[in-house]
């Protein structure tokens, strides 16, 4: 997109994979340096902008989305080569969609380790002064940061 053009990078090849059964998952197996999972979620972090969401999202829907999150993360993990990094992100405030997904992933994937988000951001010269409170994750909260709620975890394949 336009941001990639402005960056001047020529060795970045973004690939959009719509779901965990996309044929590109198999083709790119073990070949990627970095993968971003912008996971489908409840959107609970956007309640300040979408207050009606709390009436539209049921426990059943949350369970369905949670299954998809776990499946997408497992599929994305197969794409990384050793030393590659995977970022898992949601706009949810719910531990069920965030920390629980991360914990279960790490239990199932001993070849992955959680990298403190502050370490990753600091390497990119990003101010992480607020990050220690939420370590090892990157968390934005509406009442603290004046933004939508956001969660991210970074994994590295051993």
N, CA, C and O of each residue as an XYZ file, in Angstrom:
632
protein
N       0.799     -1.177      0.000
C       0.000      0.000      0.000
C       0.855      1.260      0.000
O       2.071      1.189     -0.178
N       0.234      2.392      0.196
C       0.932      3.679      0.158
C       2.001      3.822      1.245
O       3.044      4.428      0.999
N       1.762      3.279      2.432
C       2.764      3.381      3.502
C       4.024      2.607      3.141
O       5.136      3.059      3.417
N       3.855      1.465      2.536
C       5.009      0.664      2.133
C       5.817      1.405      1.076
O       7.047      1.396      1.123
N       5.149      2.044      0.128
C       5.855      2.826     -0.898
C       6.652      3.955     -0.262
O       7.811      4.177     -0.612
N       6.026      4.674      0.682
C       6.708      5.785      1.342
C       7.915      5.318      2.144
O       8.876      6.069      2.312
N       7.872      4.092      2.636
C       8.979      3.592      3.458
C      10.248      3.381      2.651
O      11.347      3.389      3.206
N      10.103      3.191      1.335
C      11.266      2.969      0.488
C      11.800      1.548      0.541
O      12.821      1.253     -0.080
N      11.135      0.666      1.266
C      11.593     -0.721      1.362
C      11.261     -1.477      0.083
O      10.177     -1.324     -0.481
N      12.198     -2.287     -0.361
C      11.950     -3.058     -1.580
C      11.914     -4.561     -1.321
O      11.568     -5.332     -2.216
N      12.263     -4.982     -0.119
C      12.312     -6.412      0.162
C      11.132     -6.896      1.005
O      11.212     -7.947      1.640
N      10.048     -6.138      1.010
C       8.850     -6.504      1.750
C       7.787     -6.929      0.747
O       7.483     -6.209     -0.204
N       7.233     -8.101      0.976
C       6.214     -8.633      0.074
C       4.974     -9.007      0.889
O       4.822    -10.158      1.299
N       4.085     -8.030      1.124
C       2.896     -8.333      1.923
C       1.992     -9.326      1.193
O       1.785     -9.231     -0.017
N       1.470    -10.260      1.946
C       0.531    -11.231      1.412
C      -0.662    -11.255      2.356
O      -0.509    -11.517      3.549
N      -1.839    -10.984      1.831
C      -3.045    -11.029      2.644
C      -3.604    -12.442      2.560
O      -3.907    -12.943      1.477
N      -3.734    -13.068      3.710
C      -4.312    -14.404      3.793
C      -5.633    -14.249      4.528
O      -5.661    -13.861      5.695
N      -6.711    -14.550      3.847
C      -8.053    -14.264      4.370
C      -8.504    -15.209      5.486
O      -9.280    -14.816      6.358
N      -8.022    -16.446      5.459
C      -8.406    -17.395      6.501
C      -7.375    -18.505      6.602
O      -6.472    -18.610      5.772
N      -7.522    -19.330      7.628
C      -6.514    -20.340      7.905
C      -6.450    -21.463      6.883
O      -5.494    -22.238      6.887
N      -7.455    -21.571      5.999
C      -7.418    -22.618      4.981
C      -7.014    -22.080      3.607
O      -7.115    -22.795      2.610
N      -6.566    -20.846      3.547
C      -6.081    -20.240      2.301
C      -4.931    -21.087      1.740
O      -4.068    -21.534      2.496
N      -4.915    -21.308      0.428
C      -3.887    -22.156     -0.199
C      -2.478    -21.607      0.020
O      -1.508    -22.365     -0.015
N      -2.358    -20.307      0.244
C      -1.031    -19.716      0.454
C      -0.398    -20.138      1.774
O       0.821    -20.055      1.929
N      -1.208    -20.588      2.725
C      -0.652    -21.046      4.000
C       0.301    -22.204      3.737
O       1.408    -22.241      4.274
N      -0.133    -23.144      2.913
C       0.709    -24.306      2.602
C       1.937    -23.893      1.789
O       3.043    -24.364      2.055
N       1.748    -23.021      0.807
C       2.840    -22.605     -0.076
C       3.924    -21.822      0.668
O       5.103    -21.927      0.331
N       3.538    -21.047      1.666
C       4.486    -20.208      2.406
C       4.985    -20.866      3.694
O       5.689    -20.235      4.482
N       4.626    -22.112      3.904
C       4.994    -22.837      5.119
C       6.492    -22.751      5.404
O       7.312    -23.207      4.607
N       6.843    -22.155      6.563
C       8.233    -22.075      6.995
C       9.106    -21.105      6.228
O      10.331    -21.193      6.311
N       8.509    -20.169      5.475
C       9.299    -19.275      4.621
C       9.282    -17.807      5.038
O      10.030    -17.006      4.477
N       8.461    -17.439      5.993
C       8.271    -16.020      6.318
C       9.146    -15.559      7.487
O       9.351    -16.282      8.461
N       9.651    -14.335      7.355
C      10.417    -13.698      8.432
C       9.496    -13.089      9.482
O       9.822    -13.079     10.669
N       8.350    -12.584      9.046
C       7.425    -11.906      9.958
C       5.993    -12.118      9.486
O       5.705    -12.122      8.289
N       5.108    -12.294     10.454
C       3.687    -12.478     10.162
C       2.892    -11.646     11.168
O       3.180    -11.662     12.365
N       1.895    -10.926     10.675
C       0.970    -10.188     11.531
C      -0.385    -10.872     11.464
O      -0.953    -11.029     10.384
N      -0.902    -11.276     12.611
C      -2.260    -11.796     12.700
C      -3.120    -10.683     13.281
O      -3.068    -10.408     14.480
N      -3.904    -10.052     12.430
C      -4.891     -9.062     12.853
C      -6.164     -9.866     13.061
O      -7.011     -9.949     12.171
N      -6.291    -10.454     14.236
C      -7.305    -11.474     14.487
C      -8.718    -10.905     14.520
O      -8.952     -9.812     15.036
N      -9.660    -11.670     13.958
C     -11.059    -11.279     14.141
C     -11.353    -11.333     15.637
O     -10.838    -12.201     16.341
N     -12.170    -10.417     16.117
C     -12.423    -10.387     17.565
C     -13.777     -9.766     17.859
O     -14.503     -9.351     16.956
N     -14.095     -9.715     19.140
C     -15.370     -9.148     19.588
C     -15.446     -7.648     19.343
O     -16.538     -7.085     19.262
N     -14.289     -6.999     19.225
C     -14.265     -5.546     19.079
C     -14.554     -4.828     20.381
O     -14.888     -3.643     20.375
N     -14.429     -5.532     21.502
C     -14.760     -4.921     22.796
C     -13.924     -3.681     23.093
O     -14.326     -2.845     23.902
N     -12.787     -3.556     22.459
C     -11.954     -2.372     22.640
C     -12.502     -1.135     21.962
O     -11.997     -0.031     22.164
N     -13.545     -1.321     21.147
C     -14.132     -0.184     20.425
C     -15.479      0.241     21.016
O     -16.215      1.007     20.394
N     -15.800     -0.249     22.202
C     -17.106      0.058     22.800
C     -17.365      1.550     22.956
O     -18.514      1.983     22.866
N     -16.335      2.337     23.184
C     -16.564      3.782     23.355
C     -17.088      4.411     22.070
O     -17.811      5.407     22.113
N     -16.725      3.831     20.923
C     -17.226      4.323     19.634
C     -18.456      3.558     19.166
O     -19.249      4.069     18.375
N     -18.613      2.329     19.657
C     -19.703      1.450     19.221
C     -20.433      0.869     20.431
O     -20.380     -0.340     20.659
N     -21.115      1.712     21.210
C     -21.730      1.221     22.446
C     -22.795      0.149     22.226
O     -23.065     -0.644     23.128
N     -23.397      0.114     21.051
C     -24.419     -0.898     20.776
C     -23.822     -2.297     20.620
O     -24.557     -3.285     20.618
N     -22.522     -2.387     20.490
C     -21.848     -3.674     20.322
C     -22.161     -4.631     21.471
O     -22.298     -5.836     21.262
N     -22.272     -4.095     22.668
C     -22.524     -4.966     23.829
C     -23.869     -5.677     23.728
O     -24.072     -6.702     24.379
N     -24.782     -5.156     22.931
C     -26.091     -5.792     22.759
C     -26.091     -6.737     21.568
O     -26.975     -7.586     21.448
N     -25.107     -6.596     20.686
C     -25.074     -7.406     19.462
C     -24.158     -8.624     19.558
O     -24.242     -9.519     18.718
N     -23.296     -8.675     20.554
C     -22.297     -9.740     20.621
C     -22.640    -10.692     21.763
O     -22.638    -10.294     22.928
N     -22.932    -11.942     21.431
C     -23.362    -12.924     22.429
C     -22.205    -13.816     22.878
O     -21.136    -13.816     22.268
N     -22.430    -14.570     23.943
C     -21.442    -15.550     24.415
C     -21.169    -16.588     23.329
O     -20.031    -17.022     23.150
N     -22.210    -16.980     22.610
C     -22.055    -17.961     21.529
C     -21.160    -17.406     20.435
O     -20.279    -18.104     19.932
N     -21.384    -16.162     20.068
C     -20.557    -15.521     19.039
C     -19.118    -15.363     19.527
O     -18.176    -15.546     18.756
N     -18.950    -15.026     20.788
C     -17.606    -14.893     21.352
C     -16.864    -16.231     21.295
O     -15.685    -16.271     20.945
N     -17.541    -17.311     21.632
C     -16.917    -18.642     21.577
C     -16.531    -18.988     20.142
O     -15.463    -19.553     19.908
N     -17.397    -18.651     19.174
C     -17.101    -18.921     17.768
C     -15.879    -18.128     17.313
O     -14.980    -18.680     16.679
N     -15.845    -16.842     17.635
C     -14.716    -15.990     17.249
C     -13.432    -16.475     17.921
O     -12.363    -16.457     17.310
N     -13.537    -16.901     19.160
C     -12.367    -17.394     19.887
C     -11.783    -18.644     19.224
O     -10.564    -18.797     19.156
N     -12.635    -19.523     18.743
C     -12.160    -20.704     18.006
C     -11.428    -20.288     16.736
O     -10.391    -20.856     16.396
N     -11.971    -19.295     16.039
C     -11.335    -18.796     14.810
C      -9.978    -18.173     15.138
O      -9.007    -18.405     14.419
N      -9.899    -17.392     16.201
C      -8.626    -16.770     16.598
C      -7.543    -17.824     16.798
O      -6.429    -17.683     16.293
N      -7.870    -18.858     17.523
C      -6.905    -19.919     17.812
C      -6.484    -20.642     16.537
O      -5.311    -20.971     16.355
N      -7.436    -20.881     15.673
C      -7.152    -21.564     14.413
C      -6.268    -20.717     13.500
O      -5.320    -21.222     12.899
N      -6.583    -19.438     13.403
C      -5.792    -18.526     12.565
C      -4.367    -18.407     13.109
O      -3.407    -18.412     12.338
N      -4.225    -18.301     14.422
C      -2.892    -18.188     15.019
C      -2.066    -19.451     14.758
O      -0.881    -19.360     14.437
N      -2.683    -20.620     14.893
C      -1.962    -21.873     14.606
C      -1.515    -21.924     13.148
O      -0.388    -22.319     12.853
N      -2.402    -21.522     12.237
C      -2.059    -21.531     10.809
C      -0.940    -20.538     10.518
O      -0.022    -20.842      9.757
N      -1.013    -19.360     11.116
C       0.011    -18.329     10.890
C       1.370    -18.790     11.400
O       2.398    -18.479     10.798
N       1.380    -19.522     12.495
C       2.637    -19.994     13.083
C       3.391    -20.902     12.122
O       4.621    -20.931     12.130
N       2.671    -21.634     11.306
C       3.324    -22.536     10.344
C       4.089    -21.769      9.272
O       4.981    -22.326      8.632
N       3.754    -20.508      9.069
C       4.391    -19.717      8.013
C       5.815    -19.296      8.358
O       6.629    -19.082      7.460
N       6.122    -19.176      9.641
C       7.411    -18.621     10.063
C       8.561    -19.600      9.922
O       8.427    -20.800     10.161
N       9.702    -19.039      9.522
C      10.932    -19.821      9.570
C      11.573    -19.599     10.938
O      11.214    -18.648     11.631
N      12.516    -20.459     11.343
C      13.183    -20.247     12.631
C      13.795    -18.842     12.711
O      14.427    -18.370     11.766
N      13.593    -18.193     13.848
C      14.055    -16.817     14.029
C      13.026    -15.790     13.593
O      13.191    -14.598     13.853
N      11.959    -16.240     12.930
C      10.900    -15.338     12.481
C      10.010    -14.909     13.633
O       9.939    -15.576     14.665
N       9.337    -13.794     13.442
C       8.462    -13.252     14.488
C       7.024    -13.157     14.009
O       6.744    -12.867     12.846
N       6.128    -13.412     14.945
C       4.703    -13.382     14.685
C       4.064    -12.437     15.693
O       4.293    -12.562     16.896
N       3.275    -11.504     15.213
C       2.531    -10.600     16.097
C       1.059    -10.983     16.038
O       0.484    -11.115     14.958
N       0.461    -11.158     17.202
C      -0.959    -11.470     17.331
C      -1.631    -10.234     17.915
O      -1.259     -9.782     18.997
N      -2.617     -9.683     17.209
C      -3.239     -8.429     17.642
C      -4.759     -8.511     17.573
O      -5.326     -9.132     16.674
N      -5.406     -7.864     18.550
C      -6.861     -7.722     18.537
C      -7.226     -6.307     18.994
O      -6.404     -5.582     19.555
N      -8.466     -5.942     18.740
C      -9.002     -4.699     19.311
C      -9.983     -5.073     20.422
O     -11.032     -4.451     20.592
N      -9.607     -6.105     21.165
C     -10.427     -6.597     22.271
C      -9.764     -6.287     23.609
O      -8.542     -6.172     23.705
N     -10.593     -6.154     24.628
C     -10.113     -5.977     25.998
C     -10.261     -7.262     26.808
O      -9.894     -7.300     27.983
N     -10.791     -8.304     26.193
C     -11.116     -9.530     26.908
C      -9.937    -10.495     26.975
O      -9.333    -10.823     25.954
N      -9.620    -10.944     28.181
C      -8.522    -11.905     28.364
C      -8.769    -13.179     27.567
O      -7.821    -13.807     27.095
N     -10.020    -13.565     27.413
C     -10.371    -14.770     26.648
C      -9.868    -14.683     25.206
O      -9.533    -15.702     24.602
N      -9.814    -13.475     24.658
C      -9.368    -13.294     23.275
C      -7.890    -12.928     23.185
O      -7.317    -12.917     22.095
N      -7.287    -12.635     24.299
C      -5.915    -12.138     24.308
C      -4.986    -13.077     25.072
O      -4.421    -13.999     24.485
N      -4.823    -12.854     26.360
C      -3.880    -13.636     27.152
C      -4.173    -15.134     27.107
O      -3.243    -15.939     27.062
N      -5.435    -15.518     27.117
C      -5.772    -16.946     27.074
C      -5.357    -17.578     25.754
O      -4.867    -18.707     25.731
N      -5.548    -16.860     24.665
C      -5.129    -17.362     23.350
C      -3.611    -17.512     23.325
O      -3.091    -18.516     22.839
N      -2.906    -16.518     23.848
C      -1.437    -16.554     23.896
C      -0.960    -17.724     24.756
O      -0.080    -18.478     24.342
N      -1.533    -17.878     25.945
C      -1.122    -18.957     26.848
C      -1.336    -20.328     26.211
O      -0.462    -21.192     26.279
N      -2.494    -20.522     25.597
C      -2.781    -21.804     24.957
C      -1.843    -22.060     23.780
O      -1.384    -23.184     23.576
N      -1.562    -21.014     23.011
C      -0.643    -21.156     21.877
C       0.735    -21.604     22.361
O       1.328    -22.520     21.791
N       1.240    -20.967     23.403
C       2.568    -21.316     23.918
C       2.598    -22.733     24.493
O       3.614    -23.421     24.394
N       1.506    -23.164     25.082
C       1.417    -24.535     25.593
C       1.495    -25.544     24.449
O       2.119    -26.596     24.583
N       0.860    -25.219     23.327
C       0.818    -26.117     22.166
C       2.066    -26.025     21.291
O       2.334    -26.945     20.518
N       2.832    -24.946     21.389
C       3.949    -24.694     20.471
C       5.235    -24.418     21.249
O       5.588    -23.264     21.494
N       5.920    -25.473     21.627
C       7.147    -25.318     22.414
C       8.283    -24.695     21.607
O       9.298    -24.289     22.173
N       8.116    -24.618     20.288
C       9.150    -24.008     19.439
C       8.961    -22.498     19.299
O       9.643    -21.860     18.496
N       8.042    -21.924     20.072
C       7.815    -20.478     20.064
C       8.037    -19.923     21.459
O       7.756    -20.588     22.457
N       8.546    -18.692     21.521
C       8.662    -18.012     22.809
C       8.040    -16.626     22.688
O       8.022    -16.025     21.614
N       7.536    -16.138     23.806
C       6.942    -14.808     23.865
C       8.059    -13.794     24.039
O       8.871    -13.909     24.958
N       8.102    -12.807     23.167
C       9.094    -11.733     23.226
C       8.402    -10.514     23.840
O       7.319    -10.146     23.384
N       8.981     -9.881     24.847
C       8.335     -8.688     25.406
C       8.098     -7.626     24.321
O       9.018     -7.234     23.603
N       6.863     -7.180     24.224
C       6.519     -6.184     23.204
C       7.370     -4.930     23.351
O       7.734     -4.311     22.352
N       7.689     -4.552     24.577
C       8.510     -3.352     24.792
C       9.878     -3.498     24.136
O      10.420     -2.525     23.613
N      10.437     -4.696     24.159
C      11.735     -4.944     23.524
C      11.648     -4.711     22.023
O      12.523     -4.085     21.424
N      10.582     -5.223     21.427
C      10.381     -5.076     19.982
C      10.181     -3.607     19.621
O      10.782     -3.115     18.666
N       9.350     -2.914     20.370
C       9.063     -1.507     20.078
C      10.274     -0.614     20.327
O      10.545      0.301     19.549
N      10.994     -0.875     21.397
C      12.197     -0.087     21.702
C      13.200     -0.189     20.552
O      13.859      0.795     20.216
N      13.316     -1.365     19.953
C      14.236     -1.563     18.825
C      13.826     -0.724     17.614
O      14.639     -0.469     16.725
N      12.559     -0.296     17.585
C      12.057      0.556     16.507
C      11.981      2.021     16.943
O      11.340      2.837     16.281
N      12.632      2.345     18.045
C      12.664      3.706     18.605
C      11.285      4.224     18.991
O      11.005      5.416     18.862
N      10.430      3.330     19.464
C       9.097      3.714     19.919
C       9.144      3.904     21.433
O       9.714      3.083     22.152
N       8.540      4.993     21.910
C       8.478      5.256     23.347
C       7.611      4.187     24.009
O       6.433      4.042     23.683
N       8.189      3.460     24.918
C       7.471      2.374     25.584
C       7.339      2.622     27.089
O       7.221      1.679     27.871
N       7.360      3.874     27.481
C       7.334      4.206     28.907
C       6.088      3.669     29.608
O       6.137      3.359     30.798
N       4.983      3.556     28.893
C       3.760      3.050     29.515
C       3.652      1.530     29.449
O       2.744      0.955     30.051
N       4.552      0.871     28.737
C       4.408     -0.554     28.433
C       4.712     -1.479     29.602
O       4.180     -2.589     29.646
N       5.537     -1.070     30.539
C       5.953     -1.967     31.622
C       4.760     -2.511     32.404
O       4.773     -3.658     32.853
N       3.760     -1.703     32.559
C       2.570     -2.097     33.316
C       1.877     -3.321     32.714
O       1.230     -4.088     33.427
N       2.017     -3.498     31.398
C       1.300     -4.565     30.699
C       2.216     -5.666     30.173
O       1.776     -6.549     29.437
N       3.489     -5.611     30.552
C       4.468     -6.573     30.044
C       3.976     -8.002     30.296
O       3.351     -8.278     31.320
N       4.258     -8.885     29.374
C       5.081     -8.755     28.170
C       4.296     -8.326     26.934
O       4.811     -8.392     25.817
N       3.053     -7.888     27.128
C       2.191     -7.529     26.002
C       2.252     -6.035     25.711
O       2.809     -5.255     26.485
N       1.666     -5.654     24.575
C       1.446     -4.247     24.266
C      -0.054     -4.034     24.381
O      -0.830     -4.660     23.660
N      -0.459     -3.164     25.274
C      -1.875     -2.941     25.546
C      -2.169     -1.449     25.526
O      -1.434     -0.648     26.104
N      -3.252     -1.090     24.853
C      -3.770      0.278     24.873
C      -5.182      0.202     25.452
O      -5.987     -0.633     25.038
N      -5.472      1.075     26.405
C      -6.779      1.088     27.047
C      -7.441      2.448     26.858
O      -6.793      3.481     27.025
N      -8.726      2.456     26.512
C      -9.417      3.720     26.250
C      -9.303      4.731     27.392
O      -9.059      5.911     27.141
N      -9.472      4.297     28.626
C      -9.465      5.231     29.757
C      -8.065      5.726     30.117
O      -7.929      6.743     30.796
N      -7.029      5.023     29.674
C      -5.658      5.463     29.954
C      -5.006      6.191     28.787
O      -4.247      7.141     28.980
N      -5.306      5.740     27.587
C      -4.585      6.244     26.418
C      -5.445      7.077     25.466
O      -4.923      7.652     24.510
N      -6.751      7.150     25.714
C      -7.622      7.930     24.836
C      -7.753      7.326     23.449
O      -8.017      8.037     22.479
N      -7.570      6.014     23.353
C      -7.661      5.306     22.073
C      -8.658      4.170     22.218
O      -9.206      3.946     23.297
N      -8.888      3.458     21.128
C      -9.604      2.198     21.233
C      -8.737      1.232     22.029
O      -7.525      1.417     22.133
N      -9.354      0.214     22.580
C      -8.601     -0.830     23.249
C      -7.860     -1.673     22.224
O      -8.369     -1.935     21.134
N      -6.665     -2.090     22.582
C      -5.811     -2.837     21.653
C      -4.917     -3.768     22.454
O      -4.489     -3.438     23.560
N      -4.642     -4.932     21.886
C      -3.756     -5.917     22.511
C      -2.834     -6.488     21.446
O      -3.263     -6.743     20.321
N      -1.577     -6.687     21.796
C      -0.648     -7.372     20.888
C       0.348     -8.186     21.693
O       0.785     -7.793     22.775
N       0.689     -9.331     21.130
C       1.734    -10.197     21.682
C       2.660    -10.561     20.531
O       2.218    -10.715     19.393
N       3.948    -10.698     20.833
C       4.938    -11.031     19.804
C       5.611    -12.349     20.171
O       6.093    -12.530     21.289
N       5.633    -13.256     19.211
C       6.273    -14.556     19.384
C       7.471    -14.651     18.454
O       7.501    -14.027     17.393
N       8.452    -15.435     18.861
C       9.581    -15.733     17.978
C       9.722    -17.243     17.890
O       9.662    -17.951     18.895
N       9.909    -17.719     16.666
C      10.103    -19.151     16.468
C      11.558    -19.504     16.722
O      12.463    -18.869     16.181
N      11.775    -20.506     17.539
C      13.140    -20.948     17.859
C      13.720    -21.747     16.713
O      14.860    -22.205     16.794
